[in-house]
């Protein structure tokens, strides 16, 4: 991907100006999950890339990135900063690019694959993305869970299937059957497809406790792994875990065409449903 500085904007945060280079770095890192890959993508050295992040962290007083295995992920604060930048640019720019807003899983999928289209992607909860769509600032709405579309009787286009896996704290008791979920404490992710897991537990008459609520699955994963006895159900496309509710939590990842007047939108959807399916499958999703 080629990056151009022309036309890109800077934002003033607490009296400090942060130019487009920081947001390019966060944007790339959100997609590659590797500082070295992002540095190569931006045509700068790994040292320059790392220094750029560290300088911003020092000025902001927050951590923007965190190590995850052999890679690097954005922290919650890093994602929020990037999301605000995306939201701002989507609203002020009049562009031929396809503007996309949606849930963290569905928008993350479209960010992760290299598509032959120019896109701007804003990641949030399904409900927040829907608010942007109502204001007419996005061309395509993506949904992690089609519940919102069902409730509002809106036509949607499935592009993949996903399901939820059980993520547990280290050294917590092993779960081999539905009954082993009795009495466990969970981290809830607001606005996600987790409702399918909670509905299933209630169907099986399992007593459970939603102890914490967070805004993203990545925050839930971090909280569970750093605790002694917490659990969560997260998307199998992004996380490896116990598939005990695989068939109960299978659901579609979908998109909704918002802008009827941009021809590129129709071509984009057509691509996702045909040639793009191979790219979607490589990201861990099940094909339609």
C-alpha positions as MATLAB code, in Angstrom:
seq = 'XXXXXXXXXXXXXXXXXXXXXXXXXXXXXXXXXXXXXXXXXXXXXXXXXXXXXXXXXXXXXXXXXXXXXXXXXXXXXXXXXXXXXXXXXXXXXXXXXXXXXXXXXXXXXXXXXXXXXXXXXXXXXXXXXXXXXXXXXXXXXXXXXXXXXXXXXXXXXXXXXXXXXXXXXXXXXXXXXXXXXXXXXXXXXXXXXXXXXXXXXXXXXXXXXXXXXXXXXXXXXXXXXXXXXXXXXXXXXXXXXXXXXXXXXXXXXXXXXXXXXXXXXXXXXXXXXXXXXXXXXXXXXXXX';
ca = [
       0.000    0.000    0.000;
       1.292    3.438   -0.930;
       0.900    6.352    1.421;
       0.791    9.985    0.317;
       1.031   12.941    2.649;
      -0.902   15.352    0.454;
      -4.322   16.161    1.814;
      -3.789   14.352    5.108;
      -4.576   16.226    8.301;
      -3.183   16.794   11.766;
      -5.106   16.826   15.032;
      -4.596   18.994   18.086;
      -4.737   16.942   21.303;
      -4.336   18.760   24.595;
      -2.448   21.572   22.895;
      -0.065   19.247   21.038;
      -0.166   18.778   17.277;
       0.013   15.183   16.022;
       0.443   14.994   12.279;
      -0.705   12.341    9.830;
       2.504   10.300   10.260;
       1.448    9.078   13.709;
      -1.986    8.054   12.438;
      -0.479    6.360    9.378;
       1.653    4.344   11.788;
      -1.291    3.382   13.996;
      -3.407    2.579   10.934;
      -0.743    0.297    9.503;
      -0.017   -1.379   12.847;
      -3.720   -2.109   13.397;
      -3.626   -4.052   10.150;
      -0.187   -5.737   10.148;
       0.202   -6.267   13.931;
       3.944   -5.978   13.375;
       6.171   -2.928   13.803;
       8.663   -4.258   11.280;
       5.996   -4.932    8.650;
       4.473   -1.499    9.234;
       7.867    0.197    8.977;
       8.455   -1.565    5.668;
       4.976   -0.609    4.467;
       5.641    3.041    5.328;
       9.129    2.899    3.800;
      10.883    3.932    7.013;
      13.281    2.095    9.323;
      12.028    0.084   12.270;
      13.945    2.479   14.549;
      12.152    5.521   13.140;
       8.784    3.779   13.442;
       9.410    2.776   17.054;
      10.661    6.246   17.963;
       7.546    7.804   16.452;
       5.307    5.678   18.683;
       7.391    6.181   21.818;
       7.499    9.957   21.330;
       3.714   10.119   21.019;
       3.266    7.892   24.090;
       5.557   10.166   26.099;
       3.675   13.315   25.093;
       0.227   11.783   25.584;
       1.100    9.969   28.792;
      -0.558    6.743   27.617;
       0.527    3.475   26.008;
      -0.504    3.159   22.376;
       0.871   -0.328   21.694;
       1.376   -3.615   23.518;
       3.319   -6.781   22.791;
       1.291   -9.864   21.843;
       3.370  -12.952   21.191;
       5.697  -12.144   18.319;
       3.624   -9.164   17.229;
       2.398   -5.790   18.417;
      -1.207   -4.711   18.958;
      -2.759   -1.344   19.672;
      -3.877   -0.820   23.250;
      -7.422    0.285   23.958;
      -6.140    3.872   24.129;
      -4.310    3.417   20.820;
      -7.436    2.097   19.130;
      -9.542    4.913   20.553;
      -7.068    7.512   19.269;
      -7.060    5.932   15.811;
     -10.847    5.608   15.817;
     -11.251    9.294   16.639;
      -8.929   10.222   13.778;
     -10.812    7.968   11.363;
     -14.132    9.361   12.533;
     -12.910   12.908   12.053;
     -11.479   12.321    8.589;
     -14.563   10.422    7.424;
     -16.781   13.346    8.392;
     -14.681   16.166    6.891;
     -13.389   14.564    3.702;
     -15.284   14.537    0.454;
     -13.576   11.635   -1.231;
     -14.086    8.998   -3.870;
     -12.829    6.423   -1.351;
     -15.333    3.966    0.073;
     -16.037    4.955    3.677;
     -16.734    1.943    5.899;
     -17.796    1.879    9.546;
     -18.600   -1.143   11.658;
     -17.970   -3.483   14.552;
     -14.422   -4.341   15.587;
     -14.480   -7.855   14.088;
     -16.138   -7.065   10.757;
     -14.236   -3.828   10.152;
     -11.026   -5.521   11.283;
     -11.606   -8.182    8.655;
     -11.870   -5.596    5.886;
      -8.780   -3.826    7.223;
      -6.741   -7.018    7.248;
      -7.204   -7.994    3.619;
      -5.700   -6.152    0.670;
      -8.595   -5.093   -1.528;
      -8.366   -3.483   -4.995;
     -10.325   -0.473   -3.707;
      -9.474    2.731   -1.862;
     -11.202    2.555    1.512;
     -11.396    4.414    4.820;
     -12.364    2.147    7.718;
     -13.735    3.278   11.072;
     -13.934    0.614   13.782;
     -16.413    0.866   16.657;
     -19.385   -0.957   18.098;
     -22.228   -1.921   15.753;
     -24.481    0.709   17.336;
     -21.957    3.560   17.078;
     -21.280    2.670   13.454;
     -25.003    2.681   12.769;
     -25.202    6.231   14.135;
     -22.526    7.296   11.637;
     -24.465    5.587    8.873;
     -27.639    7.464    9.823;
     -25.724   10.740    9.508;
     -24.790    9.831    5.950;
     -21.008    9.889    6.408;
     -20.311    6.254    5.475;
     -20.949    4.219    2.355;
     -20.969    0.740    3.902;
     -21.946   -0.410    7.379;
     -20.429   -3.657    8.677;
     -21.989   -5.701   11.477;
     -20.327   -8.145   13.864;
     -23.796   -9.396   14.756;
     -26.872   -9.088   12.475;
     -29.184   -8.522   15.472;
     -29.311   -4.768   14.870;
     -30.361   -5.301   11.244;
     -33.026   -7.802   12.310;
     -34.417   -5.406   14.914;
     -34.653   -2.543   12.409;
     -35.785   -4.746    9.510;
     -32.812   -3.700    7.373;
     -31.583   -5.863    4.505;
     -28.003   -7.032    4.967;
     -25.526   -9.061    2.927;
     -23.661  -11.919    4.680;
     -19.977  -12.087    3.697;
     -18.718  -14.774    6.129;
     -19.574  -17.003    9.064;
     -17.930  -16.929   12.466;
     -18.516  -18.496   15.895;
     -17.432  -17.946   19.493;
     -14.796  -19.791   21.488;
     -14.345  -19.914   25.248;
     -11.247  -18.075   26.508;
     -10.217  -18.866   30.085;
      -7.666  -17.565   32.553;
      -4.460  -19.556   32.960;
      -4.772  -22.379   35.496;
      -8.577  -22.118   35.628;
     -10.503  -25.371   35.757;
     -10.776  -27.294   32.503;
     -14.119  -27.083   30.699;
     -15.131  -30.348   29.021;
     -18.912  -30.098   29.077;
     -21.691  -27.517   29.225;
     -22.173  -28.236   32.928;
     -18.566  -27.195   33.624;
     -19.633  -23.613   32.790;
     -21.880  -23.535   35.868;
     -21.060  -20.618   38.203;
     -18.214  -19.173   36.118;
     -17.500  -15.434   35.920;
     -17.293  -13.802   32.488;
     -16.098  -10.634   30.806;
     -18.849   -9.222   28.611;
     -18.081   -7.322   25.389;
     -20.684   -4.663   24.755;
     -22.324   -4.697   21.324;
     -20.814   -8.030   20.231;
     -22.223  -11.402   19.176;
     -21.740  -12.658   22.745;
     -25.494  -12.499   23.240;
     -25.515  -15.877   21.472;
     -23.330  -17.363   24.199;
     -25.426  -15.919   27.032;
     -28.639  -17.084   25.352;
     -27.148  -20.558   25.015;
     -26.123  -20.720   28.675;
     -29.637  -19.701   29.683;
     -31.067  -22.321   27.323;
     -28.955  -24.980   29.047;
     -30.036  -23.597   32.445;
     -26.448  -22.667   33.371;
     -25.940  -20.109   36.123;
     -23.241  -17.575   35.184;
     -22.055  -14.111   36.210;
     -21.114  -11.215   33.903;
     -18.557   -9.637   36.217;
     -17.054   -7.025   33.889;
     -18.091   -5.259   30.683;
     -15.591   -3.866   28.164;
     -15.819   -2.275   24.724;
     -13.681   -4.639   22.645;
     -12.806   -8.306   22.421;
      -9.100   -7.491   22.647;
      -9.662   -5.823   26.023;
     -11.665   -8.859   27.177;
      -8.893  -11.209   26.075;
      -6.252   -9.195   27.929;
      -8.359   -9.030   31.098;
      -9.035  -12.781   31.071;
      -5.404  -13.740   30.487;
      -4.209  -11.436   33.284;
      -6.704  -12.748   35.838;
      -6.950  -15.866   37.981;
     -10.477  -17.050   37.259;
     -12.220  -15.180   34.460;
     -13.641  -16.340   31.133;
     -15.087  -14.850   27.965;
     -16.546  -15.954   24.649;
     -14.686  -14.338   21.736;
     -14.712  -14.670   17.950;
     -12.900  -17.743   16.644;
     -11.620  -15.769   13.651;
      -9.332  -13.795   15.985;
      -8.832  -16.029   19.016;
      -8.096  -19.710   19.655;
     -10.063  -21.348   22.426;
     -12.514  -23.998   23.574;
     -15.171  -24.660   20.914;
     -17.773  -25.928   23.376;
     -20.467  -23.551   22.024;
     -19.297  -23.566   18.405;
     -22.601  -24.645   16.891;
     -24.723  -22.600   19.304;
     -22.900  -19.350   18.498;
     -22.425  -19.590   14.727;
     -23.414  -16.270   13.164;
     -22.924  -14.189   10.048;
     -20.559  -11.284    9.514;
     -22.484   -8.923    7.283;
     -22.469   -5.608    5.448;
     -25.166   -3.073    4.603;
     -25.017   -0.769    1.603;
     -25.709    2.750    2.838;
     -24.775    4.887   -0.163;
     -26.895    4.072   -3.199;
     -25.248    6.718   -5.381;
     -21.619    5.553   -5.453;
     -20.957    2.872   -8.134;
     -17.803    1.714   -6.347;
     -19.934    0.433   -3.464;
     -21.696   -2.122   -5.650;
     -18.401   -3.254   -7.187;
     -16.897   -3.561   -3.685;
     -19.735   -5.789   -2.447;
     -19.607   -7.895   -5.612;
     -15.881   -8.418   -5.098;
     -16.329   -9.517   -1.458;
     -18.908  -12.107   -2.488;
     -16.719  -13.569   -5.235;
     -12.931  -13.173   -5.527;
     -12.723  -11.657   -2.039;
     -13.994  -14.857   -0.415;
     -10.557  -16.443   -0.689;
      -9.038  -13.509    1.194;
     -11.753  -13.679    3.844;
     -11.148  -17.403    4.386;
      -7.422  -16.763    4.963;
      -8.361  -14.500    7.886;
      -9.979  -17.422    9.740;
     -13.612  -16.943    8.754;
     -15.916  -19.578    7.265;
     -17.135  -18.894    3.757;
     -20.761  -18.159    2.929;
];
